[in-house]
């Protein structure tokens, strides 16, 4: 009986902990440290991300070995934790990537018209997964974003909008 309890507990713990973060290509979003990342994949410096205040690294697509993948960028936060993975694919991959994501993640929203822009948002713990395909583009994107990066982006966009509005107000009305 005790062995059964330990087995059930172990299975539940593995299911519980595995649902905290998406792990594309074995890169655990929201948890992987930059030092671990460097041991796992080759990458090149792409500067500092304005939202996360951390480094961005370009990953050679041959490292990830996925058909139709054109570009891959990893984003880290100021604490050197992986908070984003931006992938660009051939547009023809949308349906197959969406089908795979649907099996692995919880659907949050979906807009897939017969003709036009396609968008699907999934959730896995604190990770948001988005698939975007613009109608007249040859490419599509699949992004994995930690909640902290999504929040920082929203806050930054809001601040930029406010500054722009204040600048326009000052120009039009002398700041009154």
The 8 nearest C-alpha neighbors of each residue, nearest first, counted from 0:
[[1, 3, 2, 4, 5, 6, 7, 8],
 [0, 2, 4, 3, 5, 6, 7, 8],
 [3, 1, 5, 4, 0, 6, 7, 8],
 [2, 4, 6, 0, 1, 5, 7, 8],
 [3, 5, 1, 7, 2, 6, 8, 0],
 [6, 4, 8, 2, 3, 7, 9, 1],
 [7, 5, 3, 9, 8, 4, 2, 10],
 [8, 6, 10, 4, 9, 5, 3, 11],
 [7, 9, 5, 11, 6, 10, 4, 12],
 [10, 8, 12, 6, 7, 11, 5, 13],
 [11, 9, 7, 13, 12, 8, 14, 6],
 [10, 12, 8, 14, 9, 13, 15, 7],
 [13, 11, 15, 9, 14, 10, 16, 8],
 [12, 14, 10, 16, 15, 11, 17, 9],
 [13, 15, 11, 17, 12, 16, 10, 18],
 [14, 16, 12, 13, 17, 18, 11, 19],
 [17, 15, 13, 18, 14, 19, 12, 20],
 [18, 16, 14, 19, 15, 13, 20, 21],
 [17, 19, 16, 15, 20, 124, 123, 14],
 [20, 18, 124, 17, 16, 125, 123, 21],
 [21, 19, 124, 18, 28, 126, 123, 125],
 [20, 22, 28, 123, 27, 126, 23, 19],
 [21, 23, 27, 26, 25, 28, 20, 24],
 [22, 24, 25, 26, 21, 27, 28, 143],
 [25, 23, 26, 22, 63, 27, 64, 21],
 [24, 26, 22, 23, 27, 39, 21, 28],
 [27, 25, 22, 24, 23, 28, 31, 36],
 [26, 28, 22, 31, 30, 21, 25, 20],
 [27, 29, 82, 81, 30, 21, 20, 22],
 [30, 28, 82, 81, 145, 80, 27, 31],
 [29, 31, 28, 27, 80, 81, 32, 20],
 [32, 30, 27, 81, 80, 29, 28, 35],
 [31, 33, 80, 35, 34, 79, 81, 36],
 [32, 34, 36, 79, 35, 80, 37, 31],
 [33, 35, 37, 32, 36, 38, 79, 31],
 [36, 34, 38, 32, 33, 37, 39, 31],
 [35, 37, 33, 39, 38, 34, 40, 32],
 [38, 36, 34, 35, 39, 40, 33, 41],
 [39, 37, 35, 36, 40, 34, 41, 33],
 [38, 40, 36, 37, 35, 41, 26, 25],
 [41, 39, 37, 38, 36, 42, 62, 58],
 [40, 42, 58, 37, 39, 59, 43, 62],
 [43, 41, 58, 57, 56, 40, 59, 44],
 [44, 42, 57, 56, 45, 58, 41, 59],
 [43, 45, 56, 46, 55, 57, 42, 54],
 [44, 46, 55, 56, 57, 43, 47, 54],
 [47, 45, 55, 44, 54, 48, 56, 53],
 [46, 48, 54, 53, 55, 52, 49, 45],
 [49, 47, 52, 50, 53, 51, 54, 55],
 [48, 50, 52, 51, 47, 53, 152, 155],
 [51, 49, 152, 48, 151, 52, 155, 148],
 [50, 52, 76, 53, 48, 49, 148, 77],
 [53, 51, 77, 48, 49, 50, 76, 47],
 [52, 54, 76, 77, 75, 51, 47, 48],
 [55, 53, 47, 75, 46, 48, 74, 56],
 [56, 54, 74, 45, 73, 46, 47, 48],
 [55, 57, 44, 73, 45, 43, 72, 42],
 [58, 56, 72, 43, 42, 71, 45, 73],
 [57, 59, 42, 71, 72, 60, 56, 41],
 [60, 58, 61, 62, 57, 42, 71, 41],
 [61, 59, 62, 63, 70, 58, 68, 69],
 [60, 62, 64, 63, 59, 65, 58, 68],
 [63, 61, 60, 59, 64, 40, 58, 41],
 [62, 64, 61, 60, 65, 24, 59, 58],
 [63, 65, 61, 62, 60, 66, 68, 67],
 [66, 64, 68, 63, 67, 60, 61, 62],
 [67, 65, 68, 64, 88, 69, 92, 89],
 [66, 68, 89, 88, 69, 65, 92, 91],
 [69, 67, 88, 66, 65, 70, 87, 60],
 [70, 68, 88, 87, 67, 60, 89, 71],
 [69, 71, 87, 86, 68, 60, 72, 88],
 [72, 70, 86, 58, 85, 57, 60, 87],
 [71, 73, 57, 85, 56, 84, 58, 74],
 [72, 74, 84, 56, 55, 83, 57, 85],
 [75, 73, 55, 83, 82, 81, 84, 54],
 [76, 74, 81, 53, 80, 82, 79, 54],
 [75, 77, 53, 51, 79, 78, 80, 52],
 [76, 78, 53, 52, 79, 51, 75, 80],
 [77, 79, 76, 80, 53, 75, 32, 33],
 [80, 78, 33, 76, 75, 77, 32, 53],
 [79, 81, 32, 75, 76, 31, 78, 30],
 [80, 82, 75, 31, 29, 28, 74, 83],
 [83, 81, 145, 29, 75, 28, 74, 144],
 [84, 82, 144, 74, 143, 73, 81, 145],
 [83, 85, 73, 143, 142, 72, 74, 86],
 [86, 84, 142, 72, 71, 141, 73, 83],
 [85, 87, 71, 141, 140, 70, 142, 84],
 [88, 86, 140, 70, 69, 139, 68, 141],
 [89, 87, 68, 69, 67, 139, 138, 90],
 [88, 90, 138, 67, 91, 92, 139, 137],
 [89, 91, 138, 139, 92, 137, 93, 88],
 [90, 92, 89, 93, 94, 88, 138, 67],
 [93, 91, 90, 95, 94, 89, 96, 88],
 [94, 92, 96, 95, 91, 90, 97, 139],
 [95, 93, 97, 96, 92, 98, 91, 99],
 [94, 96, 98, 97, 92, 93, 99, 91],
 [97, 95, 99, 93, 98, 94, 92, 100],
 [96, 98, 100, 94, 95, 99, 93, 101],
 [97, 99, 95, 101, 96, 100, 94, 102],
 [98, 100, 96, 102, 101, 97, 95, 103],
 [101, 99, 97, 103, 102, 98, 104, 96],
 [100, 102, 98, 99, 103, 104, 97, 106],
 [103, 101, 99, 100, 104, 98, 105, 97],
 [104, 102, 100, 101, 99, 105, 123, 98],
 [105, 103, 101, 123, 100, 121, 122, 102],
 [104, 106, 122, 121, 107, 123, 101, 103],
 [105, 107, 121, 108, 120, 104, 122, 101],
 [108, 106, 121, 120, 105, 122, 109, 119],
 [109, 107, 120, 119, 106, 110, 121, 118],
 [108, 110, 119, 118, 111, 120, 107, 106],
 [111, 109, 118, 117, 119, 112, 108, 116],
 [110, 112, 117, 118, 109, 113, 116, 119],
 [113, 111, 114, 115, 110, 117, 116, 118],
 [112, 114, 111, 115, 117, 116, 110, 134],
 [115, 113, 112, 116, 134, 111, 117, 135],
 [116, 114, 134, 112, 117, 113, 133, 111],
 [115, 117, 133, 134, 132, 118, 114, 112],
 [118, 116, 111, 132, 110, 131, 115, 133],
 [117, 119, 131, 110, 130, 109, 111, 132],
 [120, 118, 109, 130, 108, 129, 110, 121],
 [119, 121, 129, 108, 107, 128, 106, 109],
 [122, 120, 106, 128, 107, 105, 104, 127],
 [123, 121, 127, 105, 126, 104, 128, 124],
 [122, 124, 126, 104, 21, 20, 125, 18],
 [123, 125, 19, 20, 126, 18, 122, 21],
 [126, 124, 146, 145, 123, 20, 19, 127],
 [127, 125, 145, 123, 144, 124, 122, 20],
 [126, 128, 122, 144, 143, 121, 145, 123],
 [127, 129, 143, 121, 142, 120, 122, 144],
 [130, 128, 120, 142, 141, 119, 121, 131],
 [129, 131, 141, 119, 118, 140, 120, 142],
 [132, 130, 118, 140, 139, 117, 129, 133],
 [131, 133, 139, 117, 116, 134, 118, 140],
 [132, 134, 116, 136, 135, 117, 131, 139],
 [133, 135, 116, 115, 136, 132, 114, 117],
 [136, 134, 133, 137, 115, 116, 132, 138],
 [137, 135, 133, 138, 134, 132, 90, 139],
 [136, 138, 90, 89, 135, 139, 133, 91],
 [139, 137, 90, 89, 136, 88, 87, 132],
 [140, 138, 132, 90, 88, 131, 87, 89],
 [141, 139, 87, 131, 86, 130, 88, 142],
 [140, 142, 130, 86, 129, 85, 87, 131],
 [143, 141, 85, 129, 128, 84, 86, 144],
 [142, 144, 128, 84, 83, 127, 126, 85],
 [145, 143, 83, 127, 126, 82, 142, 148],
 [144, 146, 126, 82, 147, 148, 29, 125],
 [145, 147, 149, 125, 148, 126, 150, 144],
 [146, 148, 150, 145, 149, 151, 82, 144],
 [149, 147, 151, 150, 146, 145, 51, 152],
 [150, 148, 146, 152, 147, 151, 153, 144],
 [149, 151, 153, 147, 148, 152, 146, 154],
 [152, 150, 148, 154, 153, 149, 50, 155],
 [151, 153, 155, 149, 150, 154, 50, 148],
 [154, 152, 150, 156, 155, 151, 157, 149],
 [153, 155, 157, 151, 152, 156, 150, 158],
 [156, 154, 152, 158, 157, 153, 151, 159],
 [155, 157, 159, 153, 158, 154, 152, 160],
 [156, 158, 154, 160, 155, 159, 153, 161],
 [159, 157, 161, 155, 160, 156, 162, 154],
 [160, 158, 156, 162, 161, 157, 163, 155],
 [159, 161, 163, 157, 158, 162, 156, 164],
 [160, 162, 158, 164, 159, 163, 165, 157],
 [163, 161, 165, 159, 164, 160, 166, 158],
 [164, 162, 166, 160, 161, 165, 159, 167],
 [163, 165, 161, 167, 162, 166, 168, 160],
 [166, 164, 168, 162, 163, 167, 169, 161],
 [167, 165, 163, 169, 168, 164, 162, 170],
 [168, 166, 170, 164, 169, 165, 171, 163],
 [167, 169, 165, 171, 166, 170, 172, 174],
 [174, 170, 168, 173, 166, 172, 167, 171],
 [169, 171, 167, 168, 173, 172, 166, 174],
 [172, 170, 168, 169, 167, 173, 174, 166],
 [171, 173, 169, 174, 168, 175, 170, 167],
 [172, 174, 169, 175, 170, 171, 168, 167],
 [169, 175, 173, 172, 168, 170, 165, 171],
 [174, 173, 172, 169, 168, 171, 170, 165]]
